[in-house]
């Protein structure tokens, strides 16, 4: 089971971060449940801040009946009217209060809209039951009609300390052998996205990845092995073979010293890739050949035993992928903040970065105050470090 499902909050006070905003949502639904109508609620903010989670916690905590519309259903007027028409009865067949969820509604500000936006706006003018609309960016002009009919609550990114605490608790519950530094790195890379942090944590679980302390010893045992049996014994257990191949690819030149041994090892890896390409989804019987080539083939590629100490490196590919993910998350956060000021979407707003970078030479504090940038975000824009930014 995904950690995002297994450890999903069941009560409002279990939602991480945005405590004041969660309380606003609670008071809003209590008002409806007491018989007092209210405007629809537009909950918006970056991914992983709990926008949709709040709705399902309300369902569980207050025994509500959810009528949900997702992004794929929003653009067509007839479909919107048909689905929302079912909400005209405030209570369900079982007597529960109905809550309408219009999820990821800012999709209407993107590609061609076939009347869906108009139908939703009409519905929101006088809802017969509580309605929650979620969105990431609400400032596109095409979204204005929906935005104007709602009470707005902005969800902020979850702070690193809160994410770190949750990760430590889950790691303990799952008996994950992870260092504090690793957990801190996951929290840092999540960029305030709780869902992303949980997904990253799960990739390090025993069912998906080797324990952190084991991987270096495993790679050492493979590269030092001198027989088929010892090489295969090195990978006994629940192993992620794709990661093993990346680690071997990175460290073959560190362990093997002759060009002949290095070439033979990479030849075995390349042949393993050929089998991987043939495996696809149906030919899993070929996996054993890929494993033998990538593990045993690499181990036995050397002509002799290397007895020197080798410092094994983390795979460059994984490190660069992590940086790419972090960079995308940073750009998205910056784009949303700029977009909220210039009234455009996060992607298009990045065209203003050269102007902001130029202003950053003399107006650091003004930019932080106006756009609500974090120091890390402004340092990213200016191509400098946070420490240097503070000094300047």
C-alpha positions as CSV (number, residue, x, y, z in Angstrom):
1,X,0.0,0.0,0.0
2,X,1.2,3.5,-0.8
3,X,2.3,5.5,2.2
4,X,0.2,8.4,1.0
5,X,-2.8,6.1,1.5
6,X,-1.6,4.1,4.5
7,X,-0.7,7.3,6.5
8,X,-3.4,9.6,5.1
9,X,-4.9,11.8,7.9
10,X,-8.2,10.6,9.4
11,X,-9.0,13.8,11.4
12,X,-8.5,17.4,10.6
13,X,-6.0,17.8,13.4
14,X,-3.8,15.1,11.8
15,X,-3.3,17.2,8.6
16,X,0.3,18.5,8.6
17,X,0.8,22.2,8.4
18,X,-1.7,25.1,7.6
19,X,-3.4,24.7,11.0
20,X,-5.2,28.0,10.8
21,X,-6.5,27.2,7.3
22,X,-7.7,23.8,8.4
23,X,-9.6,25.5,11.2
24,X,-11.3,27.8,8.7
25,X,-12.4,24.8,6.7
26,X,-13.8,23.2,9.8
27,X,-15.8,26.3,10.7
28,X,-17.1,26.5,7.2
29,X,-18.4,22.9,7.1
30,X,-19.9,23.3,10.7
31,X,-21.8,26.3,9.4
32,X,-23.3,24.2,6.6
33,X,-24.1,21.4,9.0
34,X,-25.9,23.8,11.3
35,X,-28.2,24.7,8.4
36,X,-26.6,28.0,7.4
37,X,-25.7,28.2,3.7
38,X,-22.4,29.6,2.7
39,X,-20.3,30.3,-0.4
40,X,-18.4,27.6,-2.1
41,X,-14.8,27.1,-0.7
42,X,-11.9,27.5,-3.1
43,X,-8.8,25.8,-1.5
44,X,-5.7,26.5,-3.5
45,X,-2.0,26.1,-3.3
46,X,1.0,24.0,-4.3
47,X,0.8,20.2,-4.7
48,X,1.1,18.1,-1.6
49,X,-0.3,20.7,0.9
50,X,-3.4,18.7,1.7
51,X,-6.1,20.4,-0.5
52,X,-7.9,17.2,-1.5
53,X,-7.0,15.4,1.7
54,X,-9.0,17.9,3.7
55,X,-12.1,16.9,1.7
56,X,-11.8,13.2,2.5
57,X,-11.0,13.9,6.1
58,X,-14.3,15.9,6.2
59,X,-16.1,13.0,4.7
60,X,-14.8,10.6,7.4
61,X,-14.9,12.9,10.4
62,X,-18.4,14.3,9.7
63,X,-19.9,11.3,7.8
64,X,-20.5,13.1,4.5
65,X,-21.4,11.8,1.1
66,X,-18.9,13.0,-1.5
67,X,-19.9,13.8,-5.1
68,X,-16.6,14.3,-6.9
69,X,-15.7,15.8,-10.3
70,X,-12.1,15.5,-11.5
71,X,-10.2,17.4,-14.2
72,X,-11.2,15.0,-17.0
73,X,-14.9,15.8,-16.4
74,X,-14.8,19.6,-16.1
75,X,-14.7,21.0,-19.6
76,X,-17.8,19.5,-21.1
77,X,-20.9,21.5,-20.3
78,X,-23.4,18.7,-20.6
79,X,-21.3,16.4,-18.3
80,X,-20.9,19.1,-15.7
81,X,-24.6,19.8,-15.6
82,X,-25.5,16.1,-15.4
83,X,-23.1,15.5,-12.5
84,X,-23.8,18.6,-10.6
85,X,-27.5,18.2,-11.2
86,X,-27.3,15.1,-8.9
87,X,-26.3,17.4,-6.1
88,X,-29.6,19.3,-6.1
89,X,-30.7,17.1,-3.3
90,X,-28.7,18.2,-0.3
91,X,-28.9,14.8,1.4
92,X,-28.0,11.4,0.0
93,X,-30.2,8.3,-0.1
94,X,-28.7,7.4,3.3
95,X,-29.5,10.7,4.9
96,X,-26.0,12.0,4.9
97,X,-25.1,15.6,4.0
98,X,-23.7,15.8,0.5
99,X,-20.4,17.6,-0.2
100,X,-19.4,18.4,-3.8
101,X,-15.7,18.3,-4.7
102,X,-14.6,20.0,-7.9
103,X,-11.0,18.8,-8.0
104,X,-8.1,20.5,-9.9
105,X,-10.5,23.1,-11.3
106,X,-7.7,25.3,-12.7
107,X,-7.5,22.8,-15.6
108,X,-10.2,25.0,-17.1
109,X,-7.6,27.8,-17.5
110,X,-5.6,25.6,-19.8
111,X,-6.8,23.9,-23.0
112,X,-10.1,24.6,-24.8
113,X,-13.1,24.7,-22.6
114,X,-16.4,23.4,-24.1
115,X,-18.7,25.3,-21.7
116,X,-17.6,23.5,-18.5
117,X,-16.5,26.7,-16.8
118,X,-19.8,28.5,-17.5
119,X,-21.8,25.6,-16.1
120,X,-19.6,25.4,-12.9
121,X,-19.9,29.1,-12.4
122,X,-23.6,29.0,-12.7
123,X,-23.8,26.2,-10.1
124,X,-21.5,28.0,-7.7
125,X,-23.8,31.1,-7.6
126,X,-26.3,29.4,-5.4
127,X,-25.2,26.0,-4.3
128,X,-27.7,23.8,-2.5
129,X,-25.0,21.9,-0.6
130,X,-21.4,22.6,0.5
131,X,-19.0,22.8,-2.4
132,X,-15.2,22.7,-2.3
133,X,-13.2,23.6,-5.3
134,X,-9.4,22.8,-5.4
135,X,-6.8,24.4,-7.6
136,X,-3.1,25.0,-7.8
137,X,-3.1,28.4,-9.5
138,X,-6.2,30.6,-9.4
139,X,-5.0,33.7,-11.0
140,X,-5.4,32.9,-14.7
141,X,-8.1,35.3,-16.2
142,X,-10.0,32.3,-17.6
143,X,-10.5,31.1,-14.0
144,X,-11.8,34.5,-12.8
145,X,-15.5,33.7,-13.0
146,X,-15.1,30.6,-10.8
147,X,-12.7,32.4,-8.4
148,X,-15.1,35.2,-7.9
149,X,-17.9,33.0,-6.7
150,X,-15.9,31.3,-3.9
151,X,-14.5,32.0,-0.5
152,X,-10.7,31.5,-0.9
153,X,-8.3,29.7,1.4
154,X,-4.6,29.5,0.3
155,X,-2.6,26.5,1.5
156,X,1.1,27.1,2.1
157,X,3.9,24.7,1.6
158,X,4.5,22.5,4.6
159,X,7.6,23.5,6.5
160,X,10.6,21.1,6.6
161,X,10.5,20.5,10.3
162,X,6.9,19.2,10.1
163,X,7.7,17.0,7.2
164,X,10.8,15.7,8.9
165,X,8.8,14.7,12.0
166,X,6.2,12.8,10.0
167,X,8.9,11.0,8.0
168,X,10.7,10.0,11.2
169,X,7.5,8.6,12.7
170,X,6.7,6.6,9.6
171,X,10.2,5.4,9.2
172,X,10.1,4.1,12.8
173,X,6.7,2.5,12.2
174,X,7.9,0.8,9.0
175,X,11.3,-0.2,10.6
176,X,13.2,1.6,7.9
177,X,16.9,1.8,8.7
178,X,17.5,5.4,7.6
179,X,19.8,8.0,9.0
180,X,18.7,11.4,10.2
181,X,20.6,13.0,7.3
182,X,18.7,10.9,4.8
183,X,15.4,11.9,6.3
184,X,16.5,15.5,6.4
185,X,17.4,15.3,2.7
186,X,14.0,13.9,1.8
187,X,12.4,16.7,3.7
188,X,14.6,19.3,2.0
189,X,14.0,17.9,-1.5
190,X,10.2,17.8,-1.0
191,X,10.0,21.6,-1.2
192,X,7.0,21.7,1.1
193,X,5.1,18.8,-0.8
194,X,4.1,16.3,1.9
195,X,2.9,13.8,-0.8
196,X,6.2,13.9,-2.6
197,X,8.1,13.4,0.7
198,X,6.1,10.3,1.5
199,X,6.6,8.9,-2.0
200,X,10.4,9.5,-1.7
201,X,10.4,7.8,1.7
202,X,8.7,4.8,0.3
203,X,11.3,4.4,-2.4
204,X,13.8,3.7,0.4
205,X,11.6,1.0,2.0
206,X,12.8,-2.6,2.1
207,X,10.2,-3.5,-0.5
208,X,11.6,-1.1,-3.0
209,X,15.2,-0.3,-2.1
210,X,18.0,-1.8,-0.2
211,X,18.6,-0.5,3.3
212,X,21.0,2.4,3.2
213,X,23.7,0.7,5.2
214,X,23.6,-2.4,3.0
215,X,24.0,-1.0,-0.5
216,X,27.8,-0.2,-0.2
217,X,28.5,-3.6,1.2
218,X,26.4,-5.2,-1.5
219,X,28.3,-3.4,-4.3
220,X,31.6,-4.3,-2.7
221,X,30.7,-8.0,-2.5
222,X,29.7,-8.0,-6.1
223,X,32.8,-6.3,-7.4
224,X,35.1,-8.4,-5.2
225,X,33.4,-11.7,-6.0
226,X,35.5,-14.3,-7.8
227,X,32.8,-17.0,-8.4
228,X,29.3,-17.3,-9.7
229,X,28.0,-18.4,-6.3
230,X,29.6,-15.5,-4.3
231,X,28.3,-13.0,-6.8
232,X,24.7,-14.3,-6.6
233,X,24.9,-14.6,-2.8
234,X,25.6,-10.8,-2.7
235,X,22.1,-10.0,-4.0
236,X,20.0,-12.4,-2.0
237,X,16.8,-11.0,-0.7
238,X,14.4,-8.3,-1.9
239,X,16.5,-6.3,-4.3
240,X,15.9,-3.4,-6.7
241,X,18.0,-4.6,-9.7
242,X,17.7,-1.3,-11.6
243,X,19.4,0.5,-8.7
244,X,22.1,-2.2,-8.5
245,X,22.9,-1.7,-12.2
246,X,23.2,2.1,-11.7
247,X,25.5,1.6,-8.7
248,X,27.7,-0.9,-10.7
249,X,27.7,1.4,-13.7
250,X,29.0,4.2,-11.5
251,X,31.6,2.2,-9.6
252,X,33.2,-0.2,-12.2
253,X,35.9,2.3,-13.1
254,X,36.5,2.9,-9.3
255,X,37.1,-0.8,-8.6
256,X,38.6,-2.2,-11.8
257,X,42.0,-0.8,-12.9
258,X,42.7,-2.2,-16.3
259,X,41.0,-1.1,-19.5
260,X,40.3,-4.7,-20.4
261,X,38.5,-5.5,-17.2
262,X,36.5,-2.2,-17.4
263,X,35.5,-2.9,-21.0
264,X,34.5,-6.5,-20.2
265,X,32.4,-5.4,-17.2
266,X,30.5,-2.7,-19.3
267,X,30.0,-5.3,-22.0
268,X,28.2,-7.5,-19.5
269,X,26.1,-4.5,-18.4
270,X,25.2,-3.6,-22.0
271,X,24.1,-7.2,-22.7
272,X,21.9,-7.1,-19.5
273,X,20.3,-4.0,-21.0
274,X,19.5,-5.9,-24.2
275,X,17.6,-8.4,-22.1
276,X,15.8,-5.7,-20.2
277,X,14.6,-4.2,-23.5
278,X,13.1,-7.6,-24.4
279,X,11.5,-8.2,-21.0
280,X,9.0,-5.4,-21.2
281,X,5.8,-6.5,-19.5
282,X,5.4,-10.1,-20.7
283,X,8.8,-11.8,-21.0
284,X,9.8,-11.8,-17.3
285,X,11.4,-15.2,-17.6
286,X,14.3,-13.3,-19.2
287,X,15.0,-11.4,-16.0
288,X,17.3,-14.2,-14.7
289,X,19.6,-13.6,-17.7
290,X,19.7,-9.9,-17.1
291,X,20.6,-10.5,-13.4
292,X,23.3,-12.9,-14.3
293,X,24.9,-10.6,-16.8
294,X,24.6,-7.4,-14.7
295,X,25.8,-9.0,-11.5
296,X,27.8,-12.2,-12.2
297,X,29.0,-10.9,-15.6
298,X,30.4,-7.8,-14.0
299,X,31.9,-9.6,-11.1
300,X,33.7,-12.2,-13.3
301,X,34.8,-9.7,-16.0
302,X,38.0,-9.0,-14.1
303,X,41.0,-11.2,-14.6
304,X,42.3,-11.0,-11.1
305,X,41.3,-9.8,-7.6
306,X,41.7,-6.2,-6.7
307,X,42.6,-6.0,-3.0
308,X,42.8,-2.2,-2.7
309,X,40.3,-0.2,-0.8
310,X,37.7,1.5,-3.0
311,X,35.4,4.4,-2.1
312,X,32.1,3.7,-3.8
313,X,30.1,6.6,-5.2
314,X,26.4,7.3,-5.2
315,X,25.2,7.0,-8.9
316,X,25.5,10.3,-10.8
317,X,22.3,9.5,-12.6
318,X,20.2,9.3,-9.4
319,X,21.9,12.4,-8.0
320,X,21.2,14.4,-11.2
321,X,17.6,13.2,-11.4
322,X,17.1,14.3,-7.8
323,X,18.5,17.7,-8.7
324,X,16.2,17.9,-11.7
325,X,13.2,17.1,-9.6
326,X,14.2,19.7,-7.1
327,X,14.8,22.3,-9.8
328,X,11.4,21.7,-11.3
329,X,9.8,22.0,-7.9
330,X,11.7,25.3,-7.3
331,X,10.7,26.7,-10.6
332,X,7.0,25.8,-10.1
333,X,7.0,27.5,-6.7
334,X,8.6,30.6,-8.0
335,X,6.3,30.6,-11.0
336,X,3.2,30.4,-8.8
337,X,4.4,33.4,-6.7
338,X,5.2,35.5,-9.7
339,X,2.0,34.4,-11.4
340,X,-0.1,35.5,-8.4
341,X,1.2,39.1,-8.9
342,X,1.1,39.3,-12.7
343,X,-2.1,37.3,-13.0
344,X,-0.9,34.5,-15.3
345,X,-0.1,30.8,-14.9
346,X,3.1,29.5,-13.2
347,X,4.7,28.4,-16.5
348,X,4.2,31.6,-18.5
349,X,5.2,33.8,-15.5
350,X,8.8,32.5,-15.7
351,X,9.4,34.9,-18.6
352,X,9.8,37.6,-16.0
353,X,12.8,35.9,-14.3
354,X,15.4,38.0,-16.2
355,X,13.7,41.2,-15.0
356,X,13.5,39.9,-11.4
357,X,17.2,38.8,-11.6
358,X,18.2,42.2,-12.7
359,X,16.2,43.9,-9.9
360,X,17.8,41.4,-7.4
361,X,21.1,43.2,-7.8
362,X,19.8,46.1,-5.8
363,X,16.4,45.2,-4.3
364,X,16.7,41.9,-2.5
365,X,14.4,42.7,0.4
366,X,11.8,44.4,-1.8
367,X,11.5,41.3,-4.0
368,X,11.2,39.0,-1.0
369,X,8.5,41.2,0.5
370,X,6.5,41.7,-2.7
371,X,6.6,38.2,-4.2
372,X,6.9,36.4,-0.8
373,X,10.0,34.5,-2.1
374,X,11.9,32.4,0.4
375,X,15.6,33.2,0.6
376,X,16.3,29.9,-1.2
377,X,14.0,30.8,-4.1
378,X,15.6,34.2,-4.6
379,X,19.1,32.8,-4.3
380,X,18.0,30.3,-7.0
381,X,16.8,33.1,-9.3
382,X,20.0,35.1,-8.8
383,X,22.3,32.1,-9.2
384,X,23.9,32.5,-5.8
385,X,23.8,30.9,-2.3
386,X,21.6,31.9,0.6
387,X,24.7,32.8,2.6
388,X,26.0,35.2,-0.1
389,X,22.5,36.6,-0.5
390,X,22.4,37.5,3.2
391,X,25.8,39.1,3.0
392,X,24.9,41.2,0.0
